Amino acid sequence: ASIPHDRLVLETDCPYMAPEPFRGKRNHPGYLYRMAERLAELWEISVEDVHRITTENGKRLYHI
């Protein structure tokens, strides 16, 4: 919850650490919504805001 909103992106580089309830399965981008849901809870904002914020952060990080 203490990570600044402008410093976080969501990614799936770890193929063997899928989020609950998918533990034991190979991780893939389709599971990112679970991380966004949890982050929304921690930051006390909507999932849509998490999507917007992390997308903007990713664009800034990759200069796109």
mmCIF file as Biopython writes it, N, C-alpha, C and O atoms, coordinates in Angstrom:
data_model
#
loop_
_atom_site.group_PDB
_atom_site.id
_atom_site.type_symbol
_atom_site.label_atom_id
_atom_site.label_alt_id
_atom_site.label_comp_id
_atom_site.label_asym_id
_atom_site.label_entity_id
_atom_site.label_seq_id
_atom_site.pdbx_PDB_ins_code
_atom_site.Cartn_x
_atom_site.Cartn_y
_atom_site.Cartn_z
_atom_site.occupancy
_atom_site.B_iso_or_equiv
_atom_site.auth_seq_id
_atom_site.auth_asym_id
_atom_site.pdbx_PDB_model_num
ATOM 1   N N  . ALA A ? 1  ? 0.819   -1.200  0.000   1.0 0.0 1  A 1 
ATOM 2   C CA . ALA A ? 1  ? 0.000   0.000   0.000   1.0 0.0 1  A 1 
ATOM 3   C C  . ALA A ? 1  ? 0.860   1.260   0.000   1.0 0.0 1  A 1 
ATOM 4   O O  . ALA A ? 1  ? 0.397   2.319   -0.425  1.0 0.0 1  A 1 
ATOM 5   N N  . SER A ? 2  ? 2.097   1.164   0.467   1.0 0.0 2  A 1 
ATOM 6   C CA . SER A ? 2  ? 2.954   2.349   0.579   1.0 0.0 2  A 1 
ATOM 7   C C  . SER A ? 2  ? 3.729   2.673   -0.695  1.0 0.0 2  A 1 
ATOM 8   O O  . SER A ? 2  ? 4.411   3.697   -0.751  1.0 0.0 2  A 1 
ATOM 9   N N  . ILE A ? 3  ? 3.641   1.830   -1.713  1.0 0.0 3  A 1 
ATOM 10  C CA . ILE A ? 3  ? 4.336   2.105   -2.978  1.0 0.0 3  A 1 
ATOM 11  C C  . ILE A ? 3  ? 3.648   3.279   -3.667  1.0 0.0 3  A 1 
ATOM 12  O O  . ILE A ? 3  ? 2.427   3.272   -3.827  1.0 0.0 3  A 1 
ATOM 13  N N  . PRO A ? 4  ? 4.419   4.290   -4.078  1.0 0.0 4  A 1 
ATOM 14  C CA . PRO A ? 4  ? 3.806   5.422   -4.780  1.0 0.0 4  A 1 
ATOM 15  C C  . PRO A ? 4  ? 3.097   4.966   -6.060  1.0 0.0 4  A 1 
ATOM 16  O O  . PRO A ? 4  ? 3.609   4.124   -6.799  1.0 0.0 4  A 1 
ATOM 17  N N  . HIS A ? 5  ? 1.942   5.519   -6.305  1.0 0.0 5  A 1 
ATOM 18  C CA . HIS A ? 5  ? 1.129   5.106   -7.458  1.0 0.0 5  A 1 
ATOM 19  C C  . HIS A ? 5  ? 1.848   5.293   -8.783  1.0 0.0 5  A 1 
ATOM 20  O O  . HIS A ? 5  ? 1.574   4.561   -9.734  1.0 0.0 5  A 1 
ATOM 21  N N  . ASP A ? 6  ? 2.752   6.246   -8.871  1.0 0.0 6  A 1 
ATOM 22  C CA . ASP A ? 6  ? 3.424   6.497   -10.147 1.0 0.0 6  A 1 
ATOM 23  C C  . ASP A ? 6  ? 4.672   5.649   -10.334 1.0 0.0 6  A 1 
ATOM 24  O O  . ASP A ? 6  ? 5.441   5.893   -11.264 1.0 0.0 6  A 1 
ATOM 25  N N  . ARG A ? 7  ? 4.894   4.655   -9.470  1.0 0.0 7  A 1 
ATOM 26  C CA . ARG A ? 7  ? 6.100   3.830   -9.537  1.0 0.0 7  A 1 
ATOM 27  C C  . ARG A ? 7  ? 5.823   2.339   -9.699  1.0 0.0 7  A 1 
ATOM 28  O O  . ARG A ? 7  ? 6.727   1.528   -9.497  1.0 0.0 7  A 1 
ATOM 29  N N  . LEU A ? 8  ? 4.619   1.963   -10.052 1.0 0.0 8  A 1 
ATOM 30  C CA . LEU A ? 8  ? 4.283   0.544   -10.098 1.0 0.0 8  A 1 
ATOM 31  C C  . LEU A ? 8  ? 3.718   0.152   -11.457 1.0 0.0 8  A 1 
ATOM 32  O O  . LEU A ? 8  ? 2.891   0.865   -12.026 1.0 0.0 8  A 1 
ATOM 33  N N  . VAL A ? 9  ? 4.171   -0.984  -11.968 1.0 0.0 9  A 1 
ATOM 34  C CA . VAL A ? 9  ? 3.585   -1.590  -13.164 1.0 0.0 9  A 1 
ATOM 35  C C  . VAL A ? 9  ? 3.235   -3.033  -12.812 1.0 0.0 9  A 1 
ATOM 36  O O  . VAL A ? 9  ? 3.791   -3.596  -11.869 1.0 0.0 9  A 1 
ATOM 37  N N  . LEU A ? 10 ? 2.332   -3.620  -13.554 1.0 0.0 10 A 1 
ATOM 38  C CA . LEU A ? 10 ? 1.965   -5.022  -13.366 1.0 0.0 10 A 1 
ATOM 39  C C  . LEU A ? 10 ? 2.608   -5.835  -14.484 1.0 0.0 10 A 1 
ATOM 40  O O  . LEU A ? 10 ? 2.621   -5.410  -15.639 1.0 0.0 10 A 1 
ATOM 41  N N  . GLU A ? 11 ? 3.142   -7.008  -14.136 1.0 0.0 11 A 1 
ATOM 42  C CA . GLU A ? 11 ? 3.813   -7.839  -15.124 1.0 0.0 11 A 1 
ATOM 43  C C  . GLU A ? 11 ? 3.692   -9.308  -14.737 1.0 0.0 11 A 1 
ATOM 44  O O  . GLU A ? 11 ? 3.240   -9.637  -13.640 1.0 0.0 11 A 1 
ATOM 45  N N  . THR A ? 12 ? 4.100   -10.185 -15.647 1.0 0.0 12 A 1 
ATOM 46  C CA . THR A ? 12 ? 3.988   -11.630 -15.404 1.0 0.0 12 A 1 
ATOM 47  C C  . THR A ? 12 ? 5.298   -12.344 -15.729 1.0 0.0 12 A 1 
ATOM 48  O O  . THR A ? 12 ? 5.275   -13.420 -16.326 1.0 0.0 12 A 1 
ATOM 49  N N  . ASP A ? 13 ? 6.423   -11.775 -15.354 1.0 0.0 13 A 1 
ATOM 50  C CA . ASP A ? 13 ? 7.715   -12.387 -15.657 1.0 0.0 13 A 1 
ATOM 51  C C  . ASP A ? 13 ? 7.975   -13.689 -14.913 1.0 0.0 13 A 1 
ATOM 52  O O  . ASP A ? 13 ? 8.861   -14.450 -15.303 1.0 0.0 13 A 1 
ATOM 53  N N  . CYS A ? 14 ? 7.253   -13.951 -13.891 1.0 0.0 14 A 1 
ATOM 54  C CA . CYS A ? 14 ? 7.500   -15.157 -13.102 1.0 0.0 14 A 1 
ATOM 55  C C  . CYS A ? 14 ? 6.490   -16.242 -13.497 1.0 0.0 14 A 1 
ATOM 56  O O  . CYS A ? 14 ? 5.360   -16.239 -13.008 1.0 0.0 14 A 1 
ATOM 57  N N  . PRO A ? 15 ? 6.884   -17.160 -14.369 1.0 0.0 15 A 1 
ATOM 58  C CA . PRO A ? 15 ? 5.917   -18.148 -14.877 1.0 0.0 15 A 1 
ATOM 59  C C  . PRO A ? 15 ? 5.467   -19.172 -13.847 1.0 0.0 15 A 1 
ATOM 60  O O  . PRO A ? 15 ? 4.499   -19.893 -14.087 1.0 0.0 15 A 1 
ATOM 61  N N  . TYR A ? 16 ? 6.139   -19.256 -12.713 1.0 0.0 16 A 1 
ATOM 62  C CA . TYR A ? 16 ? 5.797   -20.284 -11.741 1.0 0.0 16 A 1 
ATOM 63  C C  . TYR A ? 16 ? 5.181   -19.731 -10.466 1.0 0.0 16 A 1 
ATOM 64  O O  . TYR A ? 16 ? 5.086   -20.441 -9.465  1.0 0.0 16 A 1 
ATOM 65  N N  . MET A ? 17 ? 4.762   -18.470 -10.490 1.0 0.0 17 A 1 
ATOM 66  C CA . MET A ? 17 ? 4.134   -17.889 -9.302  1.0 0.0 17 A 1 
ATOM 67  C C  . MET A ? 17 ? 2.790   -17.280 -9.662  1.0 0.0 17 A 1 
ATOM 68  O O  . MET A ? 17 ? 2.580   -16.080 -9.487  1.0 0.0 17 A 1 
ATOM 69  N N  . ALA A ? 18 ? 1.892   -18.095 -10.159 1.0 0.0 18 A 1 
ATOM 70  C CA . ALA A ? 18 ? 0.552   -17.621 -10.504 1.0 0.0 18 A 1 
ATOM 71  C C  . ALA A ? 18 ? -0.186  -17.200 -9.225  1.0 0.0 18 A 1 
ATOM 72  O O  . ALA A ? 18 ? 0.030   -17.779 -8.160  1.0 0.0 18 A 1 
ATOM 73  N N  . PRO A ? 19 ? -1.057  -16.188 -9.337  1.0 0.0 19 A 1 
ATOM 74  C CA . PRO A ? 19 ? -1.800  -15.740 -8.153  1.0 0.0 19 A 1 
ATOM 75  C C  . PRO A ? 19 ? -2.872  -16.753 -7.754  1.0 0.0 19 A 1 
ATOM 76  O O  . PRO A ? 19 ? -3.268  -17.603 -8.552  1.0 0.0 19 A 1 
ATOM 77  N N  . GLU A ? 20 ? -3.329  -16.650 -6.519  1.0 0.0 20 A 1 
ATOM 78  C CA . GLU A ? 20 ? -4.477  -17.455 -6.082  1.0 0.0 20 A 1 
ATOM 79  C C  . GLU A ? 20 ? -5.668  -17.028 -6.920  1.0 0.0 20 A 1 
ATOM 80  O O  . GLU A ? 20 ? -5.783  -15.832 -7.185  1.0 0.0 20 A 1 
ATOM 81  N N  . PRO A ? 21 ? -6.528  -17.864 -7.342  1.0 0.0 21 A 1 
ATOM 82  C CA . PRO A ? 21 ? -6.655  -19.296 -7.068  1.0 0.0 21 A 1 
ATOM 83  C C  . PRO A ? 21 ? -5.989  -20.171 -8.127  1.0 0.0 21 A 1 
ATOM 84  O O  . PRO A ? 21 ? -6.396  -21.317 -8.318  1.0 0.0 21 A 1 
ATOM 85  N N  . PHE A ? 22 ? -4.987  -19.659 -8.811  1.0 0.0 22 A 1 
ATOM 86  C CA . PHE A ? 22 ? -4.343  -20.374 -9.910  1.0 0.0 22 A 1 
ATOM 87  C C  . PHE A ? 22 ? -2.993  -20.973 -9.523  1.0 0.0 22 A 1 
ATOM 88  O O  . PHE A ? 22 ? -2.250  -21.412 -10.401 1.0 0.0 22 A 1 
ATOM 89  N N  . ARG A ? 23 ? -2.655  -21.004 -8.237  1.0 0.0 23 A 1 
ATOM 90  C CA . ARG A ? 23 ? -1.379  -21.575 -7.792  1.0 0.0 23 A 1 
ATOM 91  C C  . ARG A ? 23 ? -1.218  -22.965 -8.371  1.0 0.0 23 A 1 
ATOM 92  O O  . ARG A ? 23 ? -2.168  -23.744 -8.449  1.0 0.0 23 A 1 
ATOM 93  N N  . GLY A ? 24 ? 0.023   -23.259 -8.778  1.0 0.0 24 A 1 
ATOM 94  C CA . GLY A ? 24 ? 0.314   -24.570 -9.351  1.0 0.0 24 A 1 
ATOM 95  C C  . GLY A ? 24 ? 0.180   -24.600 -10.855 1.0 0.0 24 A 1 
ATOM 96  O O  . GLY A ? 24 ? 0.643   -25.544 -11.496 1.0 0.0 24 A 1 
ATOM 97  N N  . LYS A ? 25 ? -0.447  -23.582 -11.439 1.0 0.0 25 A 1 
ATOM 98  C CA . LYS A ? 25 ? -0.558  -23.475 -12.888 1.0 0.0 25 A 1 
ATOM 99  C C  . LYS A ? 25 ? 0.483   -22.479 -13.381 1.0 0.0 25 A 1 
ATOM 100 O O  . LYS A ? 25 ? 0.978   -21.656 -12.610 1.0 0.0 25 A 1 
ATOM 101 N N  . ARG A ? 26 ? 0.810   -22.554 -14.653 1.0 0.0 26 A 1 
ATOM 102 C CA . ARG A ? 26 ? 1.748   -21.605 -15.244 1.0 0.0 26 A 1 
ATOM 103 C C  . ARG A ? 26 ? 1.104   -20.218 -15.284 1.0 0.0 26 A 1 
ATOM 104 O O  . ARG A ? 26 ? -0.053  -20.070 -15.678 1.0 0.0 26 A 1 
ATOM 105 N N  . ASN A ? 27 ? 1.854   -19.224 -14.877 1.0 0.0 27 A 1 
ATOM 106 C CA . ASN A ? 27 ? 1.356   -17.854 -14.871 1.0 0.0 27 A 1 
ATOM 107 C C  . ASN A ? 27 ? 1.310   -17.311 -16.298 1.0 0.0 27 A 1 
ATOM 108 O O  . ASN A ? 27 ? 2.125   -17.695 -17.137 1.0 0.0 27 A 1 
ATOM 109 N N  . HIS A ? 28 ? 0.372   -16.433 -16.568 1.0 0.0 28 A 1 
ATOM 110 C CA . HIS A ? 28 ? 0.279   -15.771 -17.873 1.0 0.0 28 A 1 
ATOM 111 C C  . HIS A ? 28 ? -0.462  -14.449 -17.713 1.0 0.0 28 A 1 
ATOM 112 O O  . HIS A ? 28 ? -1.108  -14.228 -16.689 1.0 0.0 28 A 1 
ATOM 113 N N  . PRO A ? 29 ? -0.380  -13.562 -18.713 1.0 0.0 29 A 1 
ATOM 114 C CA . PRO A ? 29 ? -0.974  -12.223 -18.595 1.0 0.0 29 A 1 
ATOM 115 C C  . PRO A ? 29 ? -2.467  -12.216 -18.295 1.0 0.0 29 A 1 
ATOM 116 O O  . PRO A ? 29 ? -2.984  -11.228 -17.772 1.0 0.0 29 A 1 
ATOM 117 N N  . GLY A ? 30 ? -3.156  -13.282 -18.612 1.0 0.0 30 A 1 
ATOM 118 C CA . GLY A ? 30 ? -4.587  -13.350 -18.335 1.0 0.0 30 A 1 
ATOM 119 C C  . GLY A ? 30 ? -4.914  -13.293 -16.854 1.0 0.0 30 A 1 
ATOM 120 O O  . GLY A ? 30 ? -6.065  -13.059 -16.484 1.0 0.0 30 A 1 
ATOM 121 N N  . TYR A ? 31 ? -3.925  -13.502 -16.004 1.0 0.0 31 A 1 
ATOM 122 C CA . TYR A ? 31 ? -4.138  -13.465 -14.561 1.0 0.0 31 A 1 
ATOM 123 C C  . TYR A ? 31 ? -3.832  -12.103 -13.951 1.0 0.0 31 A 1 
ATOM 124 O O  . TYR A ? 31 ? -3.986  -11.932 -12.742 1.0 0.0 31 A 1 
ATOM 125 N N  . LEU A ? 32 ? -3.410  -11.147 -14.738 1.0 0.0 32 A 1 
ATOM 126 C CA . LEU A ? 32 ? -3.062  -9.833  -14.201 1.0 0.0 32 A 1 
ATOM 127 C C  . LEU A ? 32 ? -4.237  -9.168  -13.479 1.0 0.0 32 A 1 
ATOM 128 O O  . LEU A ? 32 ? -4.036  -8.369  -12.564 1.0 0.0 32 A 1 
ATOM 129 N N  . TYR A ? 33 ? -5.437  -9.494  -13.886 1.0 0.0 33 A 1 
ATOM 130 C CA . TYR A ? 33 ? -6.600  -8.885  -13.234 1.0 0.0 33 A 1 
ATOM 131 C C  . TYR A ? 33 ? -6.624  -9.187  -11.741 1.0 0.0 33 A 1 
ATOM 132 O O  . TYR A ? 33 ? -7.121  -8.376  -10.959 1.0 0.0 33 A 1 
ATOM 133 N N  . ARG A ? 34 ? -6.091  -10.351 -11.327 1.0 0.0 34 A 1 
ATOM 134 C CA . ARG A ? 34 ? -6.063  -10.690 -9.900  1.0 0.0 34 A 1 
ATOM 135 C C  . ARG A ? 34 ? -5.130  -9.752  -9.137  1.0 0.0 34 A 1 
ATOM 136 O O  . ARG A ? 34 ? -5.440  -9.334  -8.021  1.0 0.0 34 A 1 
ATOM 137 N N  . MET A ? 35 ? -3.988  -9.424  -9.740  1.0 0.0 35 A 1 
ATOM 138 C CA . MET A ? 35 ? -3.070  -8.484  -9.100  1.0 0.0 35 A 1 
ATOM 139 C C  . MET A ? 35 ? -3.699  -7.093  -9.042  1.0 0.0 35 A 1 
ATOM 140 O O  . MET A ? 35 ? -3.556  -6.385  -8.045  1.0 0.0 35 A 1 
ATOM 141 N N  . ALA A ? 36 ? -4.389  -6.706  -10.102 1.0 0.0 36 A 1 
ATOM 142 C CA . ALA A ? 36 ? -5.052  -5.400  -10.132 1.0 0.0 36 A 1 
ATOM 143 C C  . ALA A ? 36 ? -6.144  -5.327  -9.061  1.0 0.0 36 A 1 
ATOM 144 O O  . ALA A ? 36 ? -6.298  -4.299  -8.402  1.0 0.0 36 A 1 
ATOM 145 N N  . GLU A ? 37 ? -6.891  -6.399  -8.890  1.0 0.0 37 A 1 
ATOM 146 C CA . GLU A ? 37 ? -7.937  -6.416  -7.857  1.0 0.0 37 A 1 
ATOM 147 C C  . GLU A ? 37 ? -7.342  -6.250  -6.459  1.0 0.0 37 A 1 
ATOM 148 O O  . GLU A ? 37 ? -7.855  -5.485  -5.642  1.0 0.0 37 A 1 
ATOM 149 N N  . ARG A ? 38 ? -6.265  -6.969  -6.198  1.0 0.0 38 A 1 
ATOM 150 C CA . ARG A ? 38 ? -5.635  -6.881  -4.875  1.0 0.0 38 A 1 
ATOM 151 C C  . ARG A ? 38 ? -5.026  -5.501  -4.651  1.0 0.0 38 A 1 
ATOM 152 O O  . ARG A ? 38 ? -5.141  -4.939  -3.563  1.0 0.0 38 A 1 
ATOM 153 N N  . LEU A ? 39 ? -4.383  -4.961  -5.673  1.0 0.0 39 A 1 
ATOM 154 C CA . LEU A ? 39 ? -3.796  -3.637  -5.563  1.0 0.0 39 A 1 
ATOM 155 C C  . LEU A ? 39 ? -4.871  -2.581  -5.308  1.0 0.0 39 A 1 
ATOM 156 O O  . LEU A ? 39 ? -4.661  -1.652  -4.528  1.0 0.0 39 A 1 
ATOM 157 N N  . ALA A ? 40 ? -6.016  -2.724  -5.963  1.0 0.0 40 A 1 
ATOM 158 C CA . ALA A ? 40 ? -7.130  -1.802  -5.737  1.0 0.0 40 A 1 
ATOM 159 C C  . ALA A ? 40 ? -7.571  -1.841  -4.272  1.0 0.0 40 A 1 
ATOM 160 O O  . ALA A ? 40 ? -7.875  -0.803  -3.684  1.0 0.0 40 A 1 
ATOM 161 N N  . GLU A ? 41 ? -7.605  -3.027  -3.694  1.0 0.0 41 A 1 
ATOM 162 C CA . GLU A ? 41 ? -7.951  -3.145  -2.270  1.0 0.0 41 A 1 
ATOM 163 C C  . GLU A ? 41 ? -6.922  -2.435  -1.397  1.0 0.0 41 A 1 
ATOM 164 O O  . GLU A ? 41 ? -7.282  -1.688  -0.488  1.0 0.0 41 A 1 
ATOM 165 N N  . LEU A ? 42 ? -5.647  -2.670  -1.675  1.0 0.0 42 A 1 
ATOM 166 C CA . LEU A ? 42 ? -4.587  -2.079  -0.862  1.0 0.0 42 A 1 
ATOM 167 C C  . LEU A ? 42 ? -4.562  -0.561  -0.977  1.0 0.0 42 A 1 
ATOM 168 O O  . LEU A ? 42 ? -4.371  0.138   0.018   1.0 0.0 42 A 1 
ATOM 169 N N  . TRP A ? 43 ? -4.753  -0.059  -2.176  1.0 0.0 43 A 1 
ATOM 170 C CA . TRP A ? 43 ? -4.720  1.383   -2.411  1.0 0.0 43 A 1 
ATOM 171 C C  . TRP A ? 43 ? -6.071  2.047   -2.140  1.0 0.0 43 A 1 
ATOM 172 O O  . TRP A ? 43 ? -6.171  3.273   -2.116  1.0 0.0 43 A 1 
ATOM 173 N N  . GLU A ? 44 ? -7.098  1.239   -1.938  1.0 0.0 44 A 1 
ATOM 174 C CA . GLU A ? 44 ? -8.460  1.720   -1.694  1.0 0.0 44 A 1 
ATOM 175 C C  . GLU A ? 44 ? -8.953  2.606   -2.842  1.0 0.0 44 A 1 
ATOM 176 O O  . GLU A ? 44 ? -9.467  3.704   -2.631  1.0 0.0 44 A 1 
ATOM 177 N N  . ILE A ? 45 ? -8.778  2.087   -4.064  1.0 0.0 45 A 1 
ATOM 178 C CA . ILE A ? 45 ? -9.272  2.734   -5.279  1.0 0.0 45 A 1 
ATOM 179 C C  . ILE A ? 45 ? -9.944  1.683   -6.145  1.0 0.0 45 A 1 
ATOM 180 O O  . ILE A ? 45 ? -9.903  0.497   -5.815  1.0 0.0 45 A 1 
ATOM 181 N N  . SER A ? 46 ? -10.556 2.090   -7.237  1.0 0.0 46 A 1 
ATOM 182 C CA . SER A ? 46 ? -11.234 1.125   -8.115  1.0 0.0 46 A 1 
ATOM 183 C C  . SER A ? 46 ? -10.225 0.360   -8.970  1.0 0.0 46 A 1 
ATOM 184 O O  . SER A ? 46 ? -9.110  0.826   -9.204  1.0 0.0 46 A 1 
ATOM 185 N N  . VAL A ? 47 ? -10.633 -0.811  -9.426  1.0 0.0 47 A 1 
ATOM 186 C CA . VAL A ? 47 ? -9.799  -1.608  -10.329 1.0 0.0 47 A 1 
ATOM 187 C C  . VAL A ? 47 ? -9.548  -0.830  -11.617 1.0 0.0 47 A 1 
ATOM 188 O O  . VAL A ? 47 ? -8.462  -0.910  -12.190 1.0 0.0 47 A 1 
ATOM 189 N N  . GLU A ? 48 ? -10.546 -0.079  -12.073 1.0 0.0 48 A 1 
ATOM 190 C CA . GLU A ? 48 ? -10.378 0.731   -13.276 1.0 0.0 48 A 1 
ATOM 191 C C  . GLU A ? 48 ? -9.266  1.768   -13.090 1.0 0.0 48 A 1 
ATOM 192 O O  . GLU A ? 48 ? -8.492  2.027   -14.012 1.0 0.0 48 A 1 
ATOM 193 N N  . ASP A ? 49 ? -9.193  2.350   -11.912 1.0 0.0 49 A 1 
ATOM 194 C CA . ASP A ? 49 ? -8.118  3.308   -11.632 1.0 0.0 49 A 1 
ATOM 195 C C  . ASP A ? 49 ? -6.757  2.615   -11.615 1.0 0.0 49 A 1 
ATOM 196 O O  . ASP A ? 49 ? -5.773  3.174   -12.099 1.0 0.0 49 A 1 
ATOM 197 N N  . VAL A ? 50 ? -6.692  1.413   -11.067 1.0 0.0 50 A 1 
ATOM 198 C CA . VAL A ? 50 ? -5.434  0.649   -11.086 1.0 0.0 50 A 1 
ATOM 199 C C  . VAL A ? 50 ? -5.015  0.401   -12.531 1.0 0.0 50 A 1 
ATOM 200 O O  . VAL A ? 50 ? -3.848  0.580   -12.878 1.0 0.0 50 A 1 
ATOM 201 N N  . HIS A ? 51 ? -5.961  -0.012  -13.375 1.0 0.0 51 A 1 
ATOM 202 C CA . HIS A ? 51 ? -5.642  -0.250  -14.795 1.0 0.0 51 A 1 
ATOM 203 C C  . HIS A ? 51 ? -5.104  1.014   -15.440 1.0 0.0 51 A 1 
ATOM 204 O O  . HIS A ? 51 ? -4.092  0.981   -16.139 1.0 0.0 51 A 1 
ATOM 205 N N  . ARG A ? 52 ? -5.778  2.121   -15.205 1.0 0.0 52 A 1 
ATOM 206 C CA . ARG A ? 52 ? -5.354  3.385   -15.811 1.0 0.0 52 A 1 
ATOM 207 C C  . ARG A ? 52 ? -3.969  3.792   -15.316 1.0 0.0 52 A 1 
ATOM 208 O O  . ARG A ? 52 ? -3.101  4.149   -16.113 1.0 0.0 52 A 1 
ATOM 209 N N  . ILE A ? 53 ? -3.765  3.740   -14.018 1.0 0.0 53 A 1 
ATOM 210 C CA . ILE A ? 53 ? -2.494  4.154   -13.425 1.0 0.0 53 A 1 
ATOM 211 C C  . ILE A ? 53 ? -1.344  3.277   -13.900 1.0 0.0 53 A 1 
ATOM 212 O O  . ILE A ? 53 ? -0.308  3.790   -14.323 1.0 0.0 53 A 1 
ATOM 213 N N  . THR A ? 54 ? -1.516  1.961   -13.836 1.0 0.0 54 A 1 
ATOM 214 C CA . THR A ? 54 ? -0.417  1.068   -14.208 1.0 0.0 54 A 1 
ATOM 215 C C  . THR A ? 54 ? -0.153  1.085   -15.713 1.0 0.0 54 A 1 
ATOM 216 O O  . THR A ? 54 ? 0.983   0.883   -16.142 1.0 0.0 54 A 1 
ATOM 217 N N  . THR A ? 55 ? -1.180  1.321   -16.511 1.0 0.0 55 A 1 
ATOM 218 C CA . THR A ? 55 ? -0.975  1.458   -17.953 1.0 0.0 55 A 1 
ATOM 219 C C  . THR A ? 55 ? -0.175  2.714   -18.258 1.0 0.0 55 A 1 
ATOM 220 O O  . THR A ? 55 ? 0.756   2.679   -19.063 1.0 0.0 55 A 1 
ATOM 221 N N  . GLU A ? 56 ? -0.528  3.817   -17.624 1.0 0.0 56 A 1 
ATOM 222 C CA . GLU A ? 56 ? 0.229   5.068   -17.799 1.0 0.0 56 A 1 
ATOM 223 C C  . GLU A ? 56 ? 1.679   4.884   -17.353 1.0 0.0 56 A 1 
ATOM 224 O O  . GLU A ? 56 ? 2.599   5.353   -18.023 1.0 0.0 56 A 1 
ATOM 225 N N  . ASN A ? 57 ? 1.882   4.210   -16.233 1.0 0.0 57 A 1 
ATOM 226 C CA . ASN A ? 57 ? 3.238   3.964   -15.736 1.0 0.0 57 A 1 
ATOM 227 C C  . ASN A ? 57 ? 4.047   3.121   -16.720 1.0 0.0 57 A 1 
ATOM 228 O O  . ASN A ? 57 ? 5.218   3.409   -16.969 1.0 0.0 57 A 1 
ATOM 229 N N  . GLY A ? 58 ? 3.430   2.089   -17.274 1.0 0.0 58 A 1 
ATOM 230 C CA . GLY A ? 58 ? 4.108   1.241   -18.252 1.0 0.0 58 A 1 
ATOM 231 C C  . GLY A ? 58 ? 4.481   2.016   -19.506 1.0 0.0 58 A 1 
ATOM 232 O O  . GLY A ? 58 ? 5.580   1.852   -20.035 1.0 0.0 58 A 1 
ATOM 233 N N  . LYS A ? 59 ? 3.581   2.851   -19.978 1.0 0.0 59 A 1 
ATOM 234 C CA . LYS A ? 59 ? 3.867   3.675   -21.156 1.0 0.0 59 A 1 
ATOM 235 C C  . LYS A ? 59 ? 5.039   4.615   -20.882 1.0 0.0 59 A 1 
ATOM 236 O O  . LYS A ? 59 ? 5.919   4.784   -21.726 1.0 0.0 59 A 1 
ATOM 237 N N  . ARG A ? 60 ? 5.042   5.217   -19.707 1.0 0.0 60 A 1 
ATOM 238 C CA . ARG A ? 60 ? 6.131   6.123   -19.356 1.0 0.0 60 A 1 
ATOM 239 C C  . ARG A ? 60 ? 7.452   5.348   -19.232 1.0 0.0 60 A 1 
ATOM 240 O O  . ARG A ? 60 ? 8.489   5.815   -19.703 1.0 0.0 60 A 1 
ATOM 241 N N  . LEU A ? 61 ? 7.416   4.177   -18.606 1.0 0.0 61 A 1 
ATOM 242 C CA . LEU A ? 61 ? 8.609   3.360   -18.431 1.0 0.0 61 A 1 
ATOM 243 C C  . LEU A ? 61 ? 9.222   2.959   -19.773 1.0 0.0 61 A 1 
ATOM 244 O O  . LEU A ? 61 ? 10.439  3.021   -19.950 1.0 0.0 61 A 1 
ATOM 245 N N  . TYR A ? 62 ? 8.372   2.549   -20.716 1.0 0.0 62 A 1 
ATOM 246 C CA . TYR A ? 62 ? 8.838   2.057   -22.014 1.0 0.0 62 A 1 
ATOM 247 C C  . TYR A ? 62 ? 8.839   3.122   -23.101 1.0 0.0 62 A 1 
ATOM 248 O O  . TYR A ? 62 ? 9.077   2.829   -24.272 1.0 0.0 62 A 1 
ATOM 249 N N  . HIS A ? 63 ? 8.569   4.371   -22.699 1.0 0.0 63 A 1 
ATOM 250 C CA . HIS A ? 63 ? 8.598   5.503   -23.648 1.0 0.0 63 A 1 
ATOM 251 C C  . HIS A ? 63 ? 7.664   5.279   -24.847 1.0 0.0 63 A 1 
ATOM 252 O O  . HIS A ? 63 ? 8.051   5.485   -25.997 1.0 0.0 63 A 1 
ATOM 253 N N  . ILE A ? 64 ? 6.430   4.855   -24.556 1.0 0.0 64 A 1 
ATOM 254 C CA . ILE A ? 64 ? 5.449   4.684   -25.643 1.0 0.0 64 A 1 
ATOM 255 C C  . ILE A ? 64 ? 4.222   5.550   -25.396 1.0 0.0 64 A 1 
ATOM 256 O O  . ILE A ? 64 ? 3.289   5.543   -26.200 1.0 0.0 64 A 1 
#
